[in-house]
Amino acid sequence: MKLENAYQMVSSGEMADYVTKVLETRKPPRLSSSQLETLTIVAYYQPATKAMVEKIRGVDSAYSIAALLNKHLIEEAGRLNVPGRPIQYKTTPDFLRTFGLQSLEELPPIDKIAFGEPIEIPEEAKAEET
């Protein structure tokens, strides 16, 4: 199986029962809803800082980021060159394996938030608020 610019050895589906018994296949890590939200933000906006994740989610995300680091689904991707030098995070090959993806291009498209730019509310939405 191809994972971005690397390969992973896999067996055929016919041998799955035998391989499972021999290797006692590890279950994918369980993710809470807050961890899944955090992971989604990092996957789509990477490299992403903790502050970016918290701005999108609206709540403290320190625990979720720490849990995702421990589960090896995200990793440090350097530091942002601004005061305070916050850590940037990106997804890992384990993330791709866990979700059955070959590359990040396979993620479904979403409408991303543009930071620093004003967001225009459509006229229909303004009319519904009043």
Secondary structure, DSSP 4 states (H G I P E B T S, - for coil): -EETTEE-----GGGHHHHHHHHTPPPPPP--HHHHHHHHHHHHH-SEEHHHHHHHHSS--HHHHHHHHHTTSEEEEEE-SSTT-PEEEEE-HHHHHHTT-SSGGGSPP-----TTSPPPPPHHHHHHH-
